[in-house]
Amino acid sequence: MLDIYPRAAASPVIRNPEFFRIELASHFDGGIRVSLTATILDENEPQLLDQEIAYERVATLEDVVALIRTHVRHTN
């Protein structure tokens, strides 16, 4: 199972996401814009909901991987 940790510490952990999306875009200064989004199933209605996890500018692909490791954890 993957747990998603939103950027705000007060936000609850997102458990059992249906999937998550990683979007990368080059920034004019040479950096990389990274957006992490989790998609979950709404418990009250039959619909999927997106929740932003992180949106940051990083310098390298290694920083992208570190950002993912910060917010996404595999648990058993």
PDB file of N, CA, C and O in Angstrom:
ATOM      1  N   MET A   1       0.848  -1.160   0.000  1.00  0.00           N
ATOM      2  CA  MET A   1       0.000   0.000   0.000  1.00  0.00           C
ATOM      3  C   MET A   1       0.899   1.231   0.000  1.00  0.00           C
ATOM      4  O   MET A   1       1.967   1.228   0.612  1.00  0.00           O
ATOM      5  N   LEU A   2       0.460   2.287  -0.693  1.00  0.00           N
ATOM      6  CA  LEU A   2       1.178   3.550  -0.697  1.00  0.00           C
ATOM      7  C   LEU A   2       0.431   4.547   0.167  1.00  0.00           C
ATOM      8  O   LEU A   2      -0.786   4.689   0.049  1.00  0.00           O
ATOM      9  N   ASP A   3       1.147   5.229   1.026  1.00  0.00           N
ATOM     10  CA  ASP A   3       0.590   6.330   1.803  1.00  0.00           C
ATOM     11  C   ASP A   3       1.156   7.618   1.246  1.00  0.00           C
ATOM     12  O   ASP A   3       2.331   7.675   0.883  1.00  0.00           O
ATOM     13  N   ILE A   4       0.341   8.644   1.176  1.00  0.00           N
ATOM     14  CA  ILE A   4       0.748   9.924   0.640  1.00  0.00           C
ATOM     15  C   ILE A   4       0.731  10.939   1.775  1.00  0.00           C
ATOM     16  O   ILE A   4      -0.249  11.030   2.513  1.00  0.00           O
ATOM     17  N   TYR A   5       1.799  11.693   1.915  1.00  0.00           N
ATOM     18  CA  TYR A   5       1.929  12.686   2.972  1.00  0.00           C
ATOM     19  C   TYR A   5       1.858  14.083   2.358  1.00  0.00           C
ATOM     20  O   TYR A   5       2.827  14.535   1.747  1.00  0.00           O
ATOM     21  N   PRO A   6       0.732  14.769   2.510  1.00  0.00           N
ATOM     22  CA  PRO A   6       0.601  16.116   1.959  1.00  0.00           C
ATOM     23  C   PRO A   6       1.631  17.053   2.563  1.00  0.00           C
ATOM     24  O   PRO A   6       2.193  16.775   3.622  1.00  0.00           O
ATOM     25  N   ARG A   7       1.874  18.171   1.878  1.00  0.00           N
ATOM     26  CA  ARG A   7       2.925  19.080   2.318  1.00  0.00           C
ATOM     27  C   ARG A   7       2.640  19.729   3.652  1.00  0.00           C
ATOM     28  O   ARG A   7       3.575  19.989   4.409  1.00  0.00           O
ATOM     29  N   ALA A   8       1.385  20.003   3.975  1.00  0.00           N
ATOM     30  CA  ALA A   8       1.058  20.613   5.271  1.00  0.00           C
ATOM     31  C   ALA A   8       1.087  19.532   6.343  1.00  0.00           C
ATOM     32  O   ALA A   8       0.422  18.503   6.218  1.00  0.00           O
ATOM     33  N   ALA A   9       1.852  19.768   7.384  1.00  0.00           N
ATOM     34  CA  ALA A   9       1.995  18.758   8.433  1.00  0.00           C
ATOM     35  C   ALA A   9       0.676  18.466   9.133  1.00  0.00           C
ATOM     36  O   ALA A   9       0.479  17.363   9.643  1.00  0.00           O
ATOM     37  N   ALA A  10      -0.231  19.442   9.164  1.00  0.00           N
ATOM     38  CA  ALA A  10      -1.510  19.251   9.839  1.00  0.00           C
ATOM     39  C   ALA A  10      -2.491  18.419   9.004  1.00  0.00           C
ATOM     40  O   ALA A  10      -3.501  17.944   9.524  1.00  0.00           O
ATOM     41  N   SER A  11      -2.195  18.243   7.720  1.00  0.00           N
ATOM     42  CA  SER A  11      -3.090  17.474   6.855  1.00  0.00           C
ATOM     43  C   SER A  11      -2.982  15.992   7.178  1.00  0.00           C
ATOM     44  O   SER A  11      -1.904  15.514   7.531  1.00  0.00           O
ATOM     45  N   PRO A  12      -4.075  15.265   7.062  1.00  0.00           N
ATOM     46  CA  PRO A  12      -4.022  13.827   7.338  1.00  0.00           C
ATOM     47  C   PRO A  12      -3.295  13.078   6.225  1.00  0.00           C
ATOM     48  O   PRO A  12      -3.171  13.563   5.100  1.00  0.00           O
ATOM     49  N   VAL A  13      -2.829  11.906   6.565  1.00  0.00           N
ATOM     50  CA  VAL A  13      -2.208  11.035   5.572  1.00  0.00           C
ATOM     51  C   VAL A  13      -3.295  10.542   4.629  1.00  0.00           C
ATOM     52  O   VAL A  13      -4.386  10.175   5.065  1.00  0.00           O
ATOM     53  N   ILE A  14      -2.993  10.536   3.340  1.00  0.00           N
ATOM     54  CA  ILE A  14      -3.939  10.026   2.345  1.00  0.00           C
ATOM     55  C   ILE A  14      -3.653   8.538   2.184  1.00  0.00           C
ATOM     56  O   ILE A  14      -2.594   8.158   1.685  1.00  0.00           O
ATOM     57  N   ARG A  15      -4.580   7.709   2.598  1.00  0.00           N
ATOM     58  CA  ARG A  15      -4.382   6.262   2.523  1.00  0.00           C
ATOM     59  C   ARG A  15      -5.147   5.682   1.333  1.00  0.00           C
ATOM     60  O   ARG A  15      -6.212   6.166   0.951  1.00  0.00           O
ATOM     61  N   ASN A  16      -4.573   4.643   0.775  1.00  0.00           N
ATOM     62  CA  ASN A  16      -5.169   3.917  -0.342  1.00  0.00           C
ATOM     63  C   ASN A  16      -5.524   4.805  -1.524  1.00  0.00           C
ATOM     64  O   ASN A  16      -6.669   4.791  -1.975  1.00  0.00           O
ATOM     65  N   PRO A  17      -4.569   5.580  -2.038  1.00  0.00           N
ATOM     66  CA  PRO A  17      -4.874   6.356  -3.237  1.00  0.00           C
ATOM     67  C   PRO A  17      -5.103   5.412  -4.412  1.00  0.00           C
ATOM     68  O   PRO A  17      -4.482   4.352  -4.497  1.00  0.00           O
ATOM     69  N   GLU A  18      -5.982   5.796  -5.301  1.00  0.00           N
ATOM     70  CA  GLU A  18      -6.195   5.005  -6.516  1.00  0.00           C
ATOM     71  C   GLU A  18      -4.934   5.072  -7.383  1.00  0.00           C
ATOM     72  O   GLU A  18      -4.477   4.059  -7.913  1.00  0.00           O
ATOM     73  N   PHE A  19      -4.391   6.261  -7.515  1.00  0.00           N
ATOM     74  CA  PHE A  19      -3.120   6.462  -8.193  1.00  0.00           C
ATOM     75  C   PHE A  19      -2.609   7.849  -7.853  1.00  0.00           C
ATOM     76  O   PHE A  19      -3.339   8.669  -7.297  1.00  0.00           O
ATOM     77  N   PHE A  20      -1.352   8.108  -8.189  1.00  0.00           N
ATOM     78  CA  PHE A  20      -0.855   9.460  -8.033  1.00  0.00           C
ATOM     79  C   PHE A  20      -0.144   9.863  -9.315  1.00  0.00           C
ATOM     80  O   PHE A  20       0.332   9.022 -10.077  1.00  0.00           O
ATOM     81  N   ARG A  21      -0.084  11.164  -9.529  1.00  0.00           N
ATOM     82  CA  ARG A  21       0.444  11.722 -10.765  1.00  0.00           C
ATOM     83  C   ARG A  21       1.650  12.609 -10.432  1.00  0.00           C
ATOM     84  O   ARG A  21       1.632  13.385  -9.477  1.00  0.00           O
ATOM     85  N   ILE A  22       2.681  12.469 -11.240  1.00  0.00           N
ATOM     86  CA  ILE A  22       3.876  13.293 -11.111  1.00  0.00           C
ATOM     87  C   ILE A  22       4.014  14.072 -12.414  1.00  0.00           C
ATOM     88  O   ILE A  22       4.137  13.483 -13.488  1.00  0.00           O
ATOM     89  N   GLU A  23       3.992  15.401 -12.311  1.00  0.00           N
ATOM     90  CA  GLU A  23       4.141  16.249 -13.483  1.00  0.00           C
ATOM     91  C   GLU A  23       5.437  17.035 -13.359  1.00  0.00           C
ATOM     92  O   GLU A  23       5.726  17.618 -12.314  1.00  0.00           O
ATOM     93  N   LEU A  24       6.216  17.043 -14.442  1.00  0.00           N
ATOM     94  CA  LEU A  24       7.479  17.760 -14.470  1.00  0.00           C
ATOM     95  C   LEU A  24       7.443  18.791 -15.586  1.00  0.00           C
ATOM     96  O   LEU A  24       6.945  18.515 -16.677  1.00  0.00           O
ATOM     97  N   ALA A  25       7.968  19.974 -15.313  1.00  0.00           N
ATOM     98  CA  ALA A  25       8.051  21.019 -16.332  1.00  0.00           C
ATOM     99  C   ALA A  25       9.359  21.773 -16.126  1.00  0.00           C
ATOM    100  O   ALA A  25       9.775  22.025 -14.995  1.00  0.00           O
ATOM    101  N   SER A  26       9.999  22.129 -17.234  1.00  0.00           N
ATOM    102  CA  SER A  26      11.239  22.897 -17.107  1.00  0.00           C
ATOM    103  C   SER A  26      10.912  24.333 -16.730  1.00  0.00           C
ATOM    104  O   SER A  26       9.899  24.889 -17.155  1.00  0.00           O
ATOM    105  N   HIS A  27      11.781  24.917 -15.933  1.00  0.00           N
ATOM    106  CA  HIS A  27      11.616  26.290 -15.467  1.00  0.00           C
ATOM    107  C   HIS A  27      12.621  27.158 -16.217  1.00  0.00           C
ATOM    108  O   HIS A  27      13.688  26.677 -16.597  1.00  0.00           O
ATOM    109  N   PHE A  28      12.297  28.422 -16.431  1.00  0.00           N
ATOM    110  CA  PHE A  28      13.151  29.300 -17.229  1.00  0.00           C
ATOM    111  C   PHE A  28      14.565  29.436 -16.664  1.00  0.00           C
ATOM    112  O   PHE A  28      15.494  29.725 -17.418  1.00  0.00           O
ATOM    113  N   ASP A  29      14.749  29.238 -15.372  1.00  0.00           N
ATOM    114  CA  ASP A  29      16.075  29.362 -14.768  1.00  0.00           C
ATOM    115  C   ASP A  29      16.865  28.051 -14.792  1.00  0.00           C
ATOM    116  O   ASP A  29      17.950  27.969 -14.217  1.00  0.00           O
ATOM    117  N   GLY A  30      16.324  27.033 -15.453  1.00  0.00           N
ATOM    118  CA  GLY A  30      17.004  25.748 -15.555  1.00  0.00           C
ATOM    119  C   GLY A  30      16.544  24.730 -14.535  1.00  0.00           C
ATOM    120  O   GLY A  30      16.948  23.569 -14.597  1.00  0.00           O
ATOM    121  N   GLY A  31      15.710  25.138 -13.601  1.00  0.00           N
ATOM    122  CA  GLY A  31      15.189  24.213 -12.601  1.00  0.00           C
ATOM    123  C   GLY A  31      14.039  23.385 -13.161  1.00  0.00           C
ATOM    124  O   GLY A  31      13.703  23.479 -14.341  1.00  0.00           O
ATOM    125  N   ILE A  32      13.453  22.587 -12.307  1.00  0.00           N
ATOM    126  CA  ILE A  32      12.340  21.707 -12.681  1.00  0.00           C
ATOM    127  C   ILE A  32      11.173  21.986 -11.748  1.00  0.00           C
ATOM    128  O   ILE A  32      11.335  21.972 -10.527  1.00  0.00           O
ATOM    129  N   ARG A  33      10.008  22.237 -12.309  1.00  0.00           N
ATOM    130  CA  ARG A  33       8.786  22.368 -11.510  1.00  0.00           C
ATOM    131  C   ARG A  33       8.193  20.976 -11.361  1.00  0.00           C
ATOM    132  O   ARG A  33       8.016  20.260 -12.347  1.00  0.00           O
ATOM    133  N   VAL A  34       7.887  20.597 -10.127  1.00  0.00           N
ATOM    134  CA  VAL A  34       7.353  19.269  -9.835  1.00  0.00           C
ATOM    135  C   VAL A  34       5.993  19.422  -9.171  1.00  0.00           C
ATOM    136  O   VAL A  34       5.841  20.192  -8.223  1.00  0.00           O
ATOM    137  N   SER A  35       5.009  18.689  -9.668  1.00  0.00           N
ATOM    138  CA  SER A  35       3.686  18.657  -9.058  1.00  0.00           C
ATOM    139  C   SER A  35       3.336  17.205  -8.761  1.00  0.00           C
ATOM    140  O   SER A  35       3.360  16.359  -9.654  1.00  0.00           O
ATOM    141  N   LEU A  36       3.009  16.920  -7.500  1.00  0.00           N
ATOM    142  CA  LEU A  36       2.561  15.586  -7.094  1.00  0.00           C
ATOM    143  C   LEU A  36       1.094  15.683  -6.708  1.00  0.00           C
ATOM    144  O   LEU A  36       0.717  16.532  -5.901  1.00  0.00           O
ATOM    145  N   THR A  37       0.273  14.823  -7.276  1.00  0.00           N
ATOM    146  CA  THR A  37      -1.160  14.823  -7.007  1.00  0.00           C
ATOM    147  C   THR A  37      -1.620  13.401  -6.729  1.00  0.00           C
ATOM    148  O   THR A  37      -1.234  12.473  -7.441  1.00  0.00           O
ATOM    149  N   ALA A  38      -2.441  13.221  -5.700  1.00  0.00           N
ATOM    150  CA  ALA A  38      -3.020  11.908  -5.390  1.00  0.00           C
ATOM    151  C   ALA A  38      -4.479  11.910  -5.818  1.00  0.00           C
ATOM    152  O   ALA A  38      -5.181  12.909  -5.658  1.00  0.00           O
ATOM    153  N   THR A  39      -4.930  10.790  -6.360  1.00  0.00           N
ATOM    154  CA  THR A  39      -6.331  10.616  -6.711  1.00  0.00           C
ATOM    155  C   THR A  39      -6.910   9.541  -5.807  1.00  0.00           C
ATOM    156  O   THR A  39      -6.394   8.425  -5.730  1.00  0.00           O
ATOM    157  N   ILE A  40      -8.001   9.900  -5.120  1.00  0.00           N
ATOM    158  CA  ILE A  40      -8.636   8.973  -4.183  1.00  0.00           C
ATOM    159  C   ILE A  40     -10.102   8.796  -4.558  1.00  0.00           C
ATOM    160  O   ILE A  40     -10.678   9.619  -5.270  1.00  0.00           O
ATOM    161  N   LEU A  41     -10.684   7.735  -4.080  1.00  0.00           N
ATOM    162  CA  LEU A  41     -12.109   7.482  -4.284  1.00  0.00           C
ATOM    163  C   LEU A  41     -12.882   8.149  -3.155  1.00  0.00           C
ATOM    164  O   LEU A  41     -12.606   7.910  -1.980  1.00  0.00           O
ATOM    165  N   ASP A  42     -13.846   8.982  -3.516  1.00  0.00           N
ATOM    166  CA  ASP A  42     -14.687   9.655  -2.520  1.00  0.00           C
ATOM    167  C   ASP A  42     -15.523   8.595  -1.813  1.00  0.00           C
ATOM    168  O   ASP A  42     -16.178   7.778  -2.460  1.00  0.00           O
ATOM    169  N   GLU A  43     -15.498   8.612  -0.487  1.00  0.00           N
ATOM    170  CA  GLU A  43     -16.232   7.617   0.287  1.00  0.00           C
ATOM    171  C   GLU A  43     -17.734   7.869   0.278  1.00  0.00           C
ATOM    172  O   GLU A  43     -18.514   6.949   0.529  1.00  0.00           O
ATOM    173  N   ASN A  44     -18.152   9.099  -0.008  1.00  0.00           N
ATOM    174  CA  ASN A  44     -19.570   9.447   0.044  1.00  0.00           C
ATOM    175  C   ASN A  44     -20.277   9.355  -1.300  1.00  0.00           C
ATOM    176  O   ASN A  44     -21.474   9.072  -1.349  1.00  0.00           O
ATOM    177  N   GLU A  45     -19.561   9.588  -2.379  1.00  0.00           N
ATOM    178  CA  GLU A  45     -20.155   9.544  -3.717  1.00  0.00           C
ATOM    179  C   GLU A  45     -19.239   8.769  -4.644  1.00  0.00           C
ATOM    180  O   GLU A  45     -18.032   8.708  -4.407  1.00  0.00           O
ATOM    181  N   PRO A  46     -19.789   8.174  -5.697  1.00  0.00           N
ATOM    182  CA  PRO A  46     -18.946   7.406  -6.625  1.00  0.00           C
ATOM    183  C   PRO A  46     -18.184   8.340  -7.575  1.00  0.00           C
ATOM    184  O   PRO A  46     -18.541   8.478  -8.745  1.00  0.00           O
ATOM    185  N   GLN A  47     -17.141   8.971  -7.056  1.00  0.00           N
ATOM    186  CA  GLN A  47     -16.338   9.866  -7.875  1.00  0.00           C
ATOM    187  C   GLN A  47     -14.892   9.849  -7.393  1.00  0.00           C
ATOM    188  O   GLN A  47     -14.608   9.506  -6.245  1.00  0.00           O
ATOM    189  N   LEU A  48     -13.996  10.222  -8.282  1.00  0.00           N
ATOM    190  CA  LEU A  48     -12.588  10.328  -7.934  1.00  0.00           C
ATOM    191  C   LEU A  48     -12.264  11.778  -7.593  1.00  0.00           C
ATOM    192  O   LEU A  48     -12.760  12.700  -8.241  1.00  0.00           O
ATOM    193  N   LEU A  49     -11.428  11.976  -6.572  1.00  0.00           N
ATOM    194  CA  LEU A  49     -11.037  13.307  -6.146  1.00  0.00           C
ATOM    195  C   LEU A  49      -9.517  13.446  -6.226  1.00  0.00           C
ATOM    196  O   LEU A  49      -8.786  12.532  -5.846  1.00  0.00           O
ATOM    197  N   ASP A  50      -9.047  14.585  -6.718  1.00  0.00           N
ATOM    198  CA  ASP A  50      -7.614  14.864  -6.763  1.00  0.00           C
ATOM    199  C   ASP A  50      -7.236  15.746  -5.589  1.00  0.00           C
ATOM    200  O   ASP A  50      -7.973  16.662  -5.225  1.00  0.00           O
ATOM    201  N   GLN A  51      -6.083  15.464  -4.999  1.00  0.00           N
ATOM    202  CA  GLN A  51      -5.573  16.296  -3.919  1.00  0.00           C
ATOM    203  C   GLN A  51      -4.109  16.584  -4.200  1.00  0.00           C
ATOM    204  O   GLN A  51      -3.310  15.670  -4.402  1.00  0.00           O
ATOM    205  N   GLU A  52      -3.765  17.873  -4.211  1.00  0.00           N
ATOM    206  CA  GLU A  52      -2.379  18.255  -4.425  1.00  0.00           C
ATOM    207  C   GLU A  52      -1.543  17.844  -3.221  1.00  0.00           C
ATOM    208  O   GLU A  52      -1.919  18.089  -2.074  1.00  0.00           O
ATOM    209  N   ILE A  53      -0.418  17.224  -3.495  1.00  0.00           N
ATOM    210  CA  ILE A  53       0.483  16.773  -2.446  1.00  0.00           C
ATOM    211  C   ILE A  53       1.644  17.752  -2.311  1.00  0.00           C
ATOM    212  O   ILE A  53       1.978  18.181  -1.207  1.00  0.00           O
ATOM    213  N   ALA A  54       2.252  18.098  -3.430  1.00  0.00           N
ATOM    214  CA  ALA A  54       3.379  19.030  -3.411  1.00  0.00           C
ATOM    215  C   ALA A  54       3.470  19.727  -4.756  1.00  0.00           C
ATOM    216  O   ALA A  54       3.124  19.163  -5.794  1.00  0.00           O
ATOM    217  N   TYR A  55       3.944  20.966  -4.715  1.00  0.00           N
ATOM    218  CA  TYR A  55       4.223  21.727  -5.925  1.00  0.00           C
ATOM    219  C   TYR A  55       5.453  22.568  -5.613  1.00  0.00           C
ATOM    220  O   TYR A  55       5.375  23.556  -4.883  1.00  0.00           O
ATOM    221  N   GLU A  56       6.589  22.166  -6.174  1.00  0.00           N
ATOM    222  CA  GLU A  56       7.850  22.827  -5.840  1.00  0.00           C
ATOM    223  C   GLU A  56       8.755  22.930  -7.050  1.00  0.00           C
ATOM    224  O   GLU A  56       8.602  22.201  -8.031  1.00  0.00           O
ATOM    225  N   ARG A  57       9.706  23.857  -6.959  1.00  0.00           N
ATOM    226  CA  ARG A  57      10.761  23.959  -7.954  1.00  0.00           C
ATOM    227  C   ARG A  57      12.008  23.328  -7.356  1.00  0.00           C
ATOM    228  O   ARG A  57      12.403  23.648  -6.235  1.00  0.00           O
ATOM    229  N   VAL A  58      12.624  22.428  -8.115  1.00  0.00           N
ATOM    230  CA  VAL A  58      13.851  21.771  -7.674  1.00  0.00           C
ATOM    231  C   VAL A  58      14.920  21.944  -8.742  1.00  0.00           C
ATOM    232  O   VAL A  58      14.628  22.355  -9.865  1.00  0.00           O
ATOM    233  N   ALA A  59      16.151  21.629  -8.388  1.00  0.00           N
ATOM    234  CA  ALA A  59      17.270  21.865  -9.302  1.00  0.00           C
ATOM    235  C   ALA A  59      17.602  20.660 -10.185  1.00  0.00           C
ATOM    236  O   ALA A  59      17.993  20.831 -11.339  1.00  0.00           O
ATOM    237  N   THR A  60      17.451  19.444  -9.654  1.00  0.00           N
ATOM    238  CA  THR A  60      17.908  18.260 -10.385  1.00  0.00           C
ATOM    239  C   THR A  60      16.872  17.137 -10.312  1.00  0.00           C
ATOM    240  O   THR A  60      15.917  17.195  -9.537  1.00  0.00           O
ATOM    241  N   LEU A  61      17.088  16.115 -11.141  1.00  0.00           N
ATOM    242  CA  LEU A  61      16.217  14.938 -11.081  1.00  0.00           C
ATOM    243  C   LEU A  61      16.384  14.198  -9.760  1.00  0.00           C
ATOM    244  O   LEU A  61      15.440  13.568  -9.284  1.00  0.00           O
ATOM    245  N   GLU A  62      17.559  14.262  -9.167  1.00  0.00           N
ATOM    246  CA  GLU A  62      17.763  13.657  -7.857  1.00  0.00           C
ATOM    247  C   GLU A  62      16.876  14.338  -6.815  1.00  0.00           C
ATOM    248  O   GLU A  62      16.365  13.688  -5.903  1.00  0.00           O
ATOM    249  N   ASP A  63      16.696  15.661  -6.961  1.00  0.00           N
ATOM    250  CA  ASP A  63      15.799  16.386  -6.058  1.00  0.00           C
ATOM    251  C   ASP A  63      14.344  15.987  -6.273  1.00  0.00           C
ATOM    252  O   ASP A  63      13.551  15.985  -5.332  1.00  0.00           O
ATOM    253  N   VAL A  64      13.992  15.648  -7.519  1.00  0.00           N
ATOM    254  CA  VAL A  64      12.637  15.163  -7.808  1.00  0.00           C
ATOM    255  C   VAL A  64      12.389  13.862  -7.055  1.00  0.00           C
ATOM    256  O   VAL A  64      11.349  13.692  -6.418  1.00  0.00           O
ATOM    257  N   VAL A  65      13.350  12.948  -7.132  1.00  0.00           N
ATOM    258  CA  VAL A  65      13.226  11.666  -6.441  1.00  0.00           C
ATOM    259  C   VAL A  65      13.150  11.890  -4.924  1.00  0.00           C
ATOM    260  O   VAL A  65      12.373  11.221  -4.242  1.00  0.00           O
ATOM    261  N   ALA A  66      13.944  12.820  -4.396  1.00  0.00           N
ATOM    262  CA  ALA A  66      13.912  13.112  -2.959  1.00  0.00           C
ATOM    263  C   ALA A  66      12.550  13.668  -2.553  1.00  0.00           C
ATOM    264  O   ALA A  66      12.033  13.326  -1.490  1.00  0.00           O
ATOM    265  N   LEU A  67      11.966  14.520  -3.389  1.00  0.00           N
ATOM    266  CA  LEU A  67      10.639  15.067  -3.102  1.00  0.00           C
ATOM    267  C   LEU A  67       9.589  13.954  -3.058  1.00  0.00           C
ATOM    268  O   LEU A  67       8.724  13.945  -2.183  1.00  0.00           O
ATOM    269  N   ILE A  68       9.668  13.032  -3.991  1.00  0.00           N
ATOM    270  CA  ILE A  68       8.740  11.897  -4.009  1.00  0.00           C
ATOM    271  C   ILE A  68       8.932  11.055  -2.747  1.00  0.00           C
ATOM    272  O   ILE A  68       7.955  10.643  -2.121  1.00  0.00           O
ATOM    273  N   ARG A  69      10.173  10.801  -2.376  1.00  0.00           N
ATOM    274  CA  ARG A  69      10.440  10.009  -1.166  1.00  0.00           C
ATOM    275  C   ARG A  69       9.926  10.696   0.087  1.00  0.00           C
ATOM    276  O   ARG A  69       9.545  10.028   1.048  1.00  0.00           O
ATOM    277  N   THR A  70       9.912  12.007   0.088  1.00  0.00           N
ATOM    278  CA  THR A  70       9.415  12.754   1.240  1.00  0.00           C
ATOM    279  C   THR A  70       7.915  12.575   1.411  1.00  0.00           C
ATOM    280  O   THR A  70       7.424  12.523   2.539  1.00  0.00           O
ATOM    281  N   HIS A  71       7.179  12.481   0.307  1.00  0.00           N
ATOM    282  CA  HIS A  71       5.722  12.496   0.366  1.00  0.00           C
ATOM    283  C   HIS A  71       5.055  11.149   0.115  1.00  0.00           C
ATOM    284  O   HIS A  71       3.879  10.989   0.442  1.00  0.00           O
ATOM    285  N   VAL A  72       5.760  10.179  -0.450  1.00  0.00           N
ATOM    286  CA  VAL A  72       5.164   8.892  -0.773  1.00  0.00           C
ATOM    287  C   VAL A  72       5.948   7.796  -0.083  1.00  0.00           C
ATOM    288  O   VAL A  72       7.159   7.669  -0.261  1.00  0.00           O
ATOM    289  N   ARG A  73       5.236   7.003   0.712  1.00  0.00           N
ATOM    290  CA  ARG A  73       5.885   5.895   1.429  1.00  0.00           C
ATOM    291  C   ARG A  73       5.120   4.606   1.160  1.00  0.00           C
ATOM    292  O   ARG A  73       3.889   4.576   1.162  1.00  0.00           O
ATOM    293  N   HIS A  74       5.874   3.558   0.934  1.00  0.00           N
ATOM    294  CA  HIS A  74       5.269   2.241   0.737  1.00  0.00           C
ATOM    295  C   HIS A  74       5.179   1.581   2.098  1.00  0.00           C
ATOM    296  O   HIS A  74       6.179   1.466   2.807  1.00  0.00           O
ATOM    297  N   THR A  75       3.979   1.145   2.465  1.00  0.00           N
ATOM    298  CA  THR A  75       3.789   0.458   3.747  1.00  0.00           C
ATOM    299  C   THR A  75       3.164  -0.907   3.491  1.00  0.00           C
ATOM    300  O   THR A  75       2.479  -1.116   2.490  1.00  0.00           O
ATOM    301  N   ASN A  76       3.408  -1.813   4.397  1.00  0.00           N
ATOM    302  CA  ASN A  76       2.830  -3.160   4.264  1.00  0.00           C
ATOM    303  C   ASN A  76       1.756  -3.381   5.286  1.00  0.00           C
ATOM    304  O   ASN A  76       1.156  -4.455   5.329  1.00  0.00           O
TER     305      ASN A  76
END
